[in-house]
Amino acid sequence: MSLAAPVRRPVLADLIARPSNRARAFALDAALVVVGAGFVAALAQVEVPLWPVPITGQTLGVVVVGAALGARRGAAALLTYLVAGLAGLPVFAGLTGSIAAVAKPSFGFIIGFVFAAAVAGWFAQRAWDRRPLLAFAGFVLASAIPFVFGIPYMAFILNVVGGGTFGLGEILAFGLWPFVIGGIVKAAIAAVLIPAAWAGVRAADRSARR
């Protein structure tokens, strides 16, 4: 008895006509990755300053980019975003960027964005992104990924590097509770935008066939 591998469904980026030439196809993927990184960088500037981790629009960008590009290209886009920021480009919140970002309590969340985009893309490749309720469920799960990385990293920077004595309750008060409602709202926005894009694609397809 063999188990069939899950069928990979197209994501929005796959609707772009793909060149048959390998080099041009790679260039298309690279361009999509760069655009995705730029989209997240733009939303990073939508910021509500908080210490030690600000509230930003990044998570919305991460989920949308992951769902639109798919797991592989989505993760590559967020890895590009991370590397660009460490290289000094002003792509992080507050138009900042430098290698010194690794010492910030918020940097663990940026690491988590790479995996969150991959998870959002994984759900999209199984067509969860075409129905609002399924999309919302998948995007909420993807939005939780950065906390898995971000909270322990923040605790390490504050307590080990910074010499603090913050307990678990304080760490969660800093890095989790202020973001829960916003994360749900951003997942809901993405769960409206992506299925709406698919609905537009289907409507355009029906019109073209008439």
Sequence and secondary structure as in RCSB ss.txt:
>XXXX:A:sequence
MSLAAPVRRPVLADLIARPSNRARAFALDAALVVVGAGFVAALAQVEVPLWPVPITGQTLGVVVVGAALGARRGA
AALLTYLVAGLAGLPVFAGLTGSIAAVAKPSFGFIIGFVFAAAVAGWFAQRAWDRRPLLAFAGFVLASAIPFVFG
IPYMAFILNVVGGGTFGLGEILAFGLWPFVIGGIVKAAIAAVLIPAAWAGVRAADRSARR
>XXXX:A:secstr
           GGGGS   SSHHHHHHHHHHHHHHHHHHHHHHHTSEE  SSS EESHHHHHHHHHHHH HHHHH
HHHHHHHHHHHTT S BTTTB  GGGGGSTTHHHHHHHHHHHHHHHHHHTTTGGGSHHHHHHHHHHHHHHHHHHH
HHHHHIIIIIIS     HHHHHHHHTGGGHHHHHHHHHHHHHHHHHHHHHHHHHHHHHH 
